[in-house]
Amino acid sequence: MLFNSFEYGAFLAGVVLIYFLLPYRFRIWLLLAASYFFYMRWQWEYVFLIVAQTLVTYEAGRRIGATENPGVRRAWLAIAVTISLGLLAYYKYANFFIDSLAPVFHAAGLGYLERHLDVILPVGISFYTFQALSYTIDVYRRAHATEGHLGRYALYVAFFPQLVAGPIERATHLLDQFKRRNRFDVERVISGAKLIAWGLFKKVVIADRLAIYVDRVYASPELWSGPTLLIATFFFAFQIYCDFSGYSDIAIGSARILGYDLMRNFRRPYFAHSITEFWKRWHISLTNWFRLYVYYPLGGNRVPYRRWLFNVFVIFILSGFWHGANWTFIMWGVLHGSYYFVESVGTRLRVGEFFEHSLTTYGARFVGILLTFVFVLIGWIFFRSTSVEQAFFILERILTDWDGPIYLGPSQFTTMLSVLLIGTLIIVEFFQEKGYAADYFSPSRFSTPTRWIGYVGLILGIAMLGLSSDAFIYFQF
């Protein structure tokens, strides 16, 4: 059931209507049934994986909370982590390891069975696995009390707005909200509906239109010139942003209508003036997860400089590997780890002070934004490519082959419209950055007529320019 479908609109409306008509004690069970139904519309048999994750992490949390014995607590934590990550590794990475180890076995003269396992990646497994694990770890750390209501905890793991692509929530934020007695709130419904509309616009009008050009070029990069590949990469940067942030907006808006608040997942990442800031604005929930459950346990920044660099690279490599079972994603993580390292060296050498003295404040920030975007763009080449070899080929051609023709897409109008839509997005986000336009649920400083012109334009844009499409990009992760 796609967010960008009439089916989801009818589903959400029906759930909201029944939810607020039901007595409070039945609402948890309604949302849980709706969440399982929502997931079963994708792959009904894999709902048992969610149930298994739920039961394992719930029981581990219950056992951990029931004892003060350090050994027993660690044992149950290890059981939860091993089973949860084991399932994730099997369904997502088994064939990757088979392919990666084959050359090693051949080189050693050992026999090796080269056969892919017949498994299909369950939608959203990376997201709900991390969300379930965060509860068990928080209970172990005594950051959250043991949840005694299995139905409430099951809903926390499977809550349908953010089940398949996040945001990845913590129990300290979302689980406790299911204890509230929400009342129908017209203002929340309106604000949630606005965010859903904005998310739909980013997905079906911008992302899906950009995908036409990107998919054509990246399907056969050897056919295209450097400028064409650069345009396709530029388009992909905004495609993946609008696709994923559009999903997050729809998820947050849907939950808000029901009376629940999900964490923000994006904060205008292409306005970041450094890689450090970029990762405070991009996929915020995943960044927070790795920081809390991997980076801090490794020592964070409270360690010698070399150990800190090691910690940083571990986080970025794991982040890349989390995205997919392909060396391209690992290279993407290594690239961003390298950017972070160079940035830290620059900070130690006070390179930023040179720019601040040489340029105006706005000039220095613009240069920072431009350079950050260029480096992020290079990373997206690896992220989008099907192999590391293809990524290097595309990068080389962008840098050297500028004599060939520029592909203008299926039609010049479509390509020019894509550029116009990117420009529109940048303008809107610029006003959000400056505090003029509404940013999620903050008030707008524009007049009422101006806001209504924007709302009408948004609806007309979705109706007239929206494209029907396949699933969101991040469903594959």
C-alpha positions as CSV (number, residue, x, y, z in Angstrom):
1,M,0.0,0.0,0.0
2,L,1.8,3.1,-1.3
3,F,1.6,6.4,0.5
4,N,1.1,8.0,-2.9
5,S,-2.0,6.1,-3.7
6,F,-5.8,6.6,-3.4
7,E,-5.8,3.3,-1.5
8,Y,-3.7,4.7,1.3
9,G,-5.8,7.9,1.4
10,A,-9.0,5.8,2.0
11,F,-7.2,3.6,4.5
12,L,-5.9,6.5,6.5
13,A,-9.3,8.2,6.5
14,G,-11.0,5.0,7.6
15,V,-8.5,4.4,10.4
16,V,-8.8,8.0,11.7
17,L,-12.6,7.9,11.7
18,I,-12.8,4.6,13.6
19,Y,-10.0,5.6,15.9
20,F,-11.8,8.7,17.3
21,L,-15.1,6.9,17.5
22,L,-13.7,4.0,19.5
23,P,-13.4,4.0,23.3
24,Y,-9.8,4.6,24.4
25,R,-9.2,1.0,25.6
26,F,-9.7,-0.3,22.0
27,R,-7.7,2.2,20.1
28,I,-4.3,0.4,20.6
29,W,-5.7,-2.8,19.1
30,L,-7.3,-0.9,16.2
31,L,-4.0,0.7,15.3
32,L,-2.1,-2.5,15.7
33,A,-4.5,-4.4,13.5
34,A,-4.4,-1.5,10.9
35,S,-0.5,-1.6,11.1
36,Y,-0.3,-5.3,10.4
37,F,-2.9,-5.0,7.6
38,F,-0.9,-2.2,6.1
39,Y,2.2,-4.3,6.1
40,M,0.5,-7.4,4.8
41,R,-0.6,-5.5,1.8
42,W,3.1,-5.6,0.8
43,Q,4.1,-9.2,1.7
44,W,1.7,-10.9,4.0
45,E,4.0,-13.7,5.0
46,Y,6.7,-11.4,6.3
47,V,4.4,-10.0,9.0
48,F,5.6,-13.0,11.0
49,L,9.1,-11.5,11.0
50,I,7.7,-8.4,12.7
51,V,5.9,-10.5,15.2
52,A,9.1,-12.5,15.9
53,Q,11.1,-9.3,16.3
54,T,8.4,-7.9,18.7
55,L,8.3,-11.0,20.9
56,V,12.0,-11.5,21.1
57,T,12.8,-7.8,22.0
58,Y,9.8,-7.6,24.3
59,E,10.7,-10.7,26.2
60,A,14.3,-9.6,26.4
61,G,13.3,-6.2,27.8
62,R,11.0,-7.9,30.3
63,R,13.8,-10.2,31.5
64,I,16.3,-7.4,31.7
65,G,14.0,-5.3,33.7
66,A,13.2,-8.1,36.1
67,T,16.7,-8.6,37.4
68,E,19.7,-6.7,38.7
69,N,22.1,-9.5,37.9
70,P,24.6,-8.0,35.4
71,G,25.4,-11.3,33.7
72,V,21.7,-12.1,33.1
73,R,21.0,-8.7,31.8
74,R,23.9,-8.9,29.4
75,A,22.8,-12.3,28.3
76,W,19.3,-11.3,27.4
77,L,20.6,-8.2,25.6
78,A,23.0,-10.4,23.6
79,I,20.1,-12.7,22.7
80,A,17.9,-9.9,21.4
81,V,20.8,-8.3,19.5
82,T,21.9,-11.6,18.0
83,I,18.5,-12.8,16.9
84,S,17.4,-9.3,15.5
85,L,20.6,-8.7,13.6
86,G,20.8,-12.3,12.6
87,L,17.4,-12.1,10.8
88,L,18.5,-8.8,9.2
89,A,21.8,-10.3,8.1
90,Y,20.1,-13.3,6.6
91,Y,17.4,-11.5,4.6
92,K,19.5,-8.5,3.6
93,Y,23.2,-9.6,3.4
94,A,23.4,-13.4,2.9
95,N,23.8,-13.2,-0.9
96,F,26.2,-10.2,-0.6
97,F,28.5,-12.3,1.6
98,I,28.2,-15.3,-0.8
99,D,29.3,-13.1,-3.7
100,S,32.0,-11.4,-1.8
101,L,33.6,-14.6,-0.4
102,A,33.6,-16.5,-3.7
103,P,36.8,-15.0,-5.1
104,V,38.6,-15.6,-1.8
105,F,37.7,-19.3,-1.8
106,H,38.6,-19.7,-5.5
107,A,42.0,-18.0,-4.9
108,A,42.7,-20.4,-2.0
109,G,41.9,-23.3,-4.2
110,L,38.9,-24.3,-2.1
111,G,35.6,-25.5,-3.4
112,Y,32.8,-23.1,-2.9
113,L,29.1,-23.4,-3.5
114,E,28.1,-20.4,-5.6
115,R,24.3,-20.3,-5.2
116,H,22.2,-17.4,-4.3
117,L,19.7,-17.9,-1.5
118,D,16.1,-17.6,-2.6
119,V,15.1,-14.8,-0.3
120,I,13.2,-11.6,-0.8
121,L,14.2,-8.6,1.2
122,P,11.3,-7.8,3.6
123,V,10.1,-4.2,3.2
124,G,11.2,-2.0,6.1
125,I,13.2,-4.7,7.9
126,S,16.2,-2.3,8.5
127,F,13.9,0.2,10.1
128,Y,11.8,-1.9,12.4
129,T,14.8,-4.0,13.5
130,F,16.7,-0.9,14.6
131,Q,13.5,0.5,16.3
132,A,12.9,-2.7,18.3
133,L,16.5,-3.0,19.3
134,S,16.6,0.6,20.6
135,Y,13.9,-0.3,23.1
136,T,15.8,-3.3,24.5
137,I,19.1,-1.4,24.7
138,D,17.3,1.5,26.4
139,V,15.8,-0.8,29.0
140,Y,19.3,-2.4,29.5
141,R,20.7,1.1,30.0
142,R,17.8,2.0,32.3
143,A,16.9,4.8,30.0
144,H,13.4,3.5,29.7
145,A,11.1,1.4,31.9
146,T,10.1,-2.0,30.9
147,E,6.8,-1.9,28.9
148,G,4.3,-4.2,30.5
149,H,1.7,-4.0,27.8
150,L,2.5,-6.3,24.9
151,G,0.0,-4.8,22.6
152,R,1.3,-1.3,23.2
153,Y,4.9,-2.4,22.5
154,A,3.8,-4.3,19.4
155,L,2.3,-1.1,18.1
156,Y,5.5,0.8,18.8
157,V,7.4,-1.7,16.6
158,A,4.8,-1.8,13.8
159,F,3.1,1.7,13.8
160,F,2.0,1.9,10.2
161,P,2.9,5.6,9.3
162,Q,6.6,4.9,9.9
163,L,6.8,1.1,9.7
164,V,8.5,0.7,6.3
165,A,10.8,3.7,6.0
166,G,11.0,5.5,9.4
167,P,11.6,7.8,11.0
168,I,13.4,5.3,13.4
169,E,11.8,6.2,16.7
170,R,13.0,5.5,20.3
171,A,10.7,4.2,23.0
172,T,11.4,7.3,25.1
173,H,9.7,9.3,22.4
174,L,7.0,7.2,20.7
175,L,6.1,4.3,23.0
176,D,5.0,6.6,25.9
177,Q,2.7,8.5,23.5
178,F,0.5,5.5,23.1
179,K,-0.6,5.9,26.7
180,R,-2.2,9.3,25.9
181,R,-5.9,9.7,25.5
182,N,-6.0,11.6,22.3
183,R,-8.9,13.7,21.3
184,F,-9.9,14.8,17.9
185,D,-8.1,18.1,17.2
186,V,-9.1,20.0,14.0
187,E,-5.8,22.0,14.1
188,R,-3.7,18.8,14.2
189,V,-5.7,17.4,11.3
190,I,-5.2,20.5,9.2
191,S,-1.5,20.8,10.0
192,G,-1.0,17.0,9.4
193,A,-2.9,17.2,6.1
194,K,-0.8,20.2,4.9
195,L,2.4,18.2,5.6
196,I,1.0,15.2,3.8
197,A,0.2,17.4,0.8
198,W,3.7,18.8,0.8
199,G,5.2,15.3,1.0
200,L,3.1,14.1,-1.9
201,F,4.2,17.1,-3.9
202,K,7.8,16.3,-3.3
203,K,7.3,12.7,-4.2
204,V,4.9,12.5,-7.1
205,V,5.6,15.9,-8.8
206,I,9.4,16.4,-8.2
207,A,11.0,13.0,-7.3
208,D,9.1,10.9,-9.8
209,R,9.6,13.4,-12.6
210,L,13.3,13.5,-12.0
211,A,13.4,9.7,-11.9
212,I,12.5,9.6,-15.7
213,Y,15.8,11.3,-16.6
214,V,17.9,9.7,-13.9
215,D,16.8,6.1,-14.6
216,R,17.4,6.5,-18.3
217,V,20.9,7.8,-18.0
218,Y,22.1,5.6,-15.1
219,A,20.7,2.5,-16.9
220,S,23.5,2.8,-19.5
221,P,26.0,5.4,-18.4
222,E,28.4,4.4,-21.2
223,L,26.1,5.9,-23.8
224,W,26.2,9.5,-22.3
225,S,28.6,12.4,-22.2
226,G,30.0,13.9,-19.0
227,P,27.5,16.8,-18.9
228,T,24.6,14.4,-19.3
229,L,25.9,12.2,-16.4
230,L,26.4,15.3,-14.3
231,I,22.9,16.5,-14.9
232,A,21.6,13.0,-14.0
233,T,23.6,13.0,-10.8
234,F,22.3,16.5,-9.9
235,F,18.8,15.4,-10.6
236,F,19.3,12.3,-8.5
237,A,20.4,14.4,-5.5
238,F,17.0,16.1,-5.5
239,Q,15.2,12.9,-6.5
240,I,16.3,10.9,-3.5
241,Y,15.9,13.9,-1.2
242,C,12.3,14.6,-2.3
243,D,11.5,10.9,-2.4
244,F,12.7,10.1,1.1
245,S,11.8,13.4,2.8
246,G,8.4,13.2,1.0
247,Y,7.8,9.8,2.6
248,S,8.8,11.2,6.0
249,D,6.5,14.1,5.7
250,I,3.5,11.9,4.8
251,A,4.4,9.6,7.8
252,I,4.7,12.5,10.2
253,G,1.5,14.1,8.9
254,S,-0.4,10.9,9.2
255,A,0.7,10.3,12.7
256,R,-0.1,13.9,13.7
257,I,-3.7,13.5,12.5
258,L,-4.1,10.6,14.9
259,G,-2.6,12.6,17.7
260,Y,1.0,11.3,17.7
261,D,4.3,13.2,17.1
262,L,7.0,11.5,15.1
263,M,10.5,13.0,15.1
264,R,11.7,15.1,12.2
265,N,13.9,13.2,9.7
266,F,15.1,16.0,7.4
267,R,16.0,19.6,7.9
268,R,16.9,21.1,4.5
269,P,20.2,19.1,4.1
270,Y,21.3,20.9,0.9
271,F,21.6,24.2,2.9
272,A,24.3,22.6,5.1
273,H,27.6,24.5,4.9
274,S,29.7,21.5,6.0
275,I,29.5,17.7,6.0
276,T,29.1,17.8,9.8
277,E,26.0,19.9,9.4
278,F,24.8,17.8,6.5
279,W,24.5,14.8,8.7
280,K,22.6,16.8,11.3
281,R,20.1,17.6,8.6
282,W,19.9,14.3,6.6
283,H,18.1,11.1,7.8
284,I,18.3,12.5,11.3
285,S,16.7,9.5,13.0
286,L,19.4,7.1,11.6
287,T,22.2,9.4,12.5
288,N,20.9,9.6,16.0
289,W,20.5,5.9,16.2
290,F,24.2,5.2,15.3
291,R,25.3,8.0,17.6
292,L,23.5,6.7,20.6
293,Y,24.0,3.0,20.1
294,V,27.3,2.7,18.3
295,Y,29.3,5.9,18.4
296,Y,28.9,6.7,22.2
297,P,29.7,3.1,23.3
298,L,32.9,3.2,21.2
299,G,33.9,6.3,23.2
300,G,32.5,9.1,21.0
301,N,34.8,12.1,20.9
302,R,36.1,11.4,24.5
303,V,39.0,9.4,23.2
304,P,42.4,10.2,21.6
305,Y,42.2,11.8,18.1
306,R,43.1,8.6,16.2
307,R,40.6,6.6,18.1
308,W,38.0,9.2,17.4
309,L,38.7,9.0,13.6
310,F,38.3,5.2,13.9
311,N,34.9,5.7,15.6
312,V,33.8,8.1,12.8
313,F,34.8,5.7,10.0
314,V,33.0,2.8,11.8
315,I,29.8,4.8,11.9
316,F,29.9,5.9,8.3
317,I,30.8,2.4,7.0
318,L,28.0,0.9,9.1
319,S,25.7,3.6,7.8
320,G,26.6,2.8,4.2
321,F,26.2,-1.0,4.8
322,W,22.9,-0.4,6.5
323,H,21.6,1.1,3.2
324,G,22.2,-2.0,1.2
325,A,24.2,-5.1,0.4
326,N,26.5,-3.6,-2.2
327,W,30.0,-2.3,-2.1
328,T,28.7,1.0,-3.6
329,F,27.0,1.8,-0.3
330,I,30.1,0.9,1.7
331,M,32.2,3.2,-0.6
332,W,29.5,5.9,-0.1
333,G,30.1,5.6,3.7
334,V,33.9,5.6,3.3
335,L,33.6,8.8,1.2
336,H,31.6,10.6,3.9
337,G,34.0,9.3,6.6
338,S,36.9,10.8,4.5
339,Y,35.0,14.1,4.2
340,Y,34.6,14.1,7.9
341,F,38.3,13.5,8.4
342,V,39.3,16.2,6.0
343,E,36.9,18.6,7.7
344,S,38.3,17.8,11.1
345,V,41.9,18.5,9.8
346,G,40.6,21.8,8.4
347,T,39.1,22.7,11.7
348,R,42.4,22.0,13.5
349,L,44.3,24.1,10.9
350,R,41.6,26.8,11.3
351,V,40.9,26.9,7.5
352,G,37.4,28.2,8.3
353,E,38.9,31.4,9.8
354,F,40.7,32.1,6.5
355,F,37.4,32.1,4.6
356,E,35.8,34.2,7.3
357,H,38.5,36.8,7.0
358,S,38.6,36.6,3.2
359,L,34.9,36.7,2.5
360,T,31.8,38.2,4.0
361,T,29.8,36.1,6.4
362,Y,27.2,35.3,3.7
363,G,30.0,34.7,1.1
364,A,31.7,32.2,3.4
365,R,28.5,30.4,4.1
366,F,27.6,30.3,0.4
367,V,31.0,28.8,-0.5
368,G,30.6,26.3,2.3
369,I,27.1,25.3,1.0
370,L,28.4,25.0,-2.6
371,L,31.5,22.9,-1.6
372,T,29.4,20.6,0.7
373,F,26.9,20.0,-2.1
374,V,29.6,19.1,-4.6
375,F,31.1,16.5,-2.2
376,V,27.7,15.1,-1.4
377,L,27.0,14.9,-5.2
378,I,30.1,12.8,-5.7
379,G,28.9,10.5,-2.9
380,W,25.5,10.1,-4.7
381,I,27.3,8.8,-7.8
382,F,28.4,5.7,-5.7
383,F,25.0,5.5,-4.0
384,R,23.1,5.4,-7.3
385,S,25.5,3.2,-9.3
386,T,25.1,-0.5,-9.6
387,S,28.8,-1.2,-9.0
388,V,31.9,0.5,-7.8
389,E,33.4,0.2,-11.2
390,Q,30.4,1.9,-12.8
391,A,30.7,4.7,-10.2
392,F,34.3,5.4,-11.1
393,F,33.5,5.3,-14.8
394,I,30.8,7.9,-14.3
395,L,33.0,10.1,-12.2
396,E,35.8,9.9,-14.8
397,R,33.5,10.7,-17.7
398,I,32.1,13.7,-15.8
399,L,35.6,15.0,-15.3
400,T,37.0,14.3,-18.7
401,D,34.3,13.9,-21.4
402,W,32.8,17.2,-22.2
403,D,32.7,17.0,-26.0
404,G,29.6,14.9,-26.4
405,P,26.0,16.1,-26.8
406,I,23.7,16.8,-23.8
407,Y,20.7,14.6,-23.4
408,L,17.6,16.7,-22.9
409,G,15.4,13.9,-21.7
410,P,12.2,12.5,-23.4
411,S,11.3,16.1,-24.1
412,Q,12.9,19.5,-23.5
413,F,9.7,20.6,-21.7
414,T,10.0,17.7,-19.2
415,T,13.6,18.5,-18.5
416,M,13.0,22.3,-18.2
417,L,10.0,21.6,-15.9
418,S,12.3,19.4,-13.7
419,V,14.7,22.3,-13.4
420,L,11.9,24.7,-12.6
421,L,10.6,22.3,-9.9
422,I,14.0,22.1,-8.3
423,G,14.2,25.9,-8.3
424,T,10.7,26.0,-6.7
425,L,11.8,23.6,-4.0
426,I,15.0,25.6,-3.2
427,I,13.0,28.9,-3.0
428,V,10.4,27.3,-0.6
429,E,13.2,25.9,1.6
430,F,15.1,29.2,1.5
431,F,12.0,30.9,3.0
432,Q,11.7,28.0,5.5
433,E,15.4,28.4,6.4
434,K,14.8,32.1,7.1
435,G,11.7,31.6,9.1
436,Y,9.2,33.1,6.7
437,A,7.4,30.0,5.4
438,A,5.9,27.4,7.7
439,D,8.5,24.7,8.6
440,Y,6.6,21.6,9.6
441,F,4.3,22.9,12.3
442,S,5.8,26.3,12.9
443,P,3.7,29.4,12.0
444,S,4.1,31.1,8.6
445,R,4.9,34.8,8.5
446,F,3.2,35.2,5.1
447,S,-0.2,36.8,4.8
448,T,-3.3,34.6,4.6
449,P,-4.0,35.3,0.9
450,T,-0.3,34.4,0.1
451,R,-0.6,31.1,2.1
452,W,-3.8,30.2,0.3
453,I,-2.2,30.8,-3.1
454,G,0.5,28.3,-2.0
455,Y,-2.1,25.7,-0.8
456,V,-4.0,25.9,-4.1
457,G,-0.8,25.8,-6.1
458,L,0.2,22.7,-4.1
459,I,-3.0,20.9,-4.8
460,L,-3.1,21.8,-8.5
461,G,0.5,20.8,-8.9
462,I,-0.3,17.3,-7.4
463,A,-3.4,17.0,-9.6
464,M,-1.9,18.2,-12.9
465,L,1.8,17.3,-12.6
466,G,1.8,14.3,-10.4
467,L,3.0,11.0,-11.8
468,S,2.0,7.5,-10.8
469,S,5.1,5.7,-9.6
470,D,6.5,2.6,-7.9
471,A,7.5,2.4,-4.3
472,F,9.7,4.9,-2.5
473,I,13.4,4.6,-3.0
474,Y,14.1,3.8,0.7
475,F,11.7,0.8,0.7
476,Q,14.6,-1.2,-0.7
477,F,16.7,-0.5,2.4
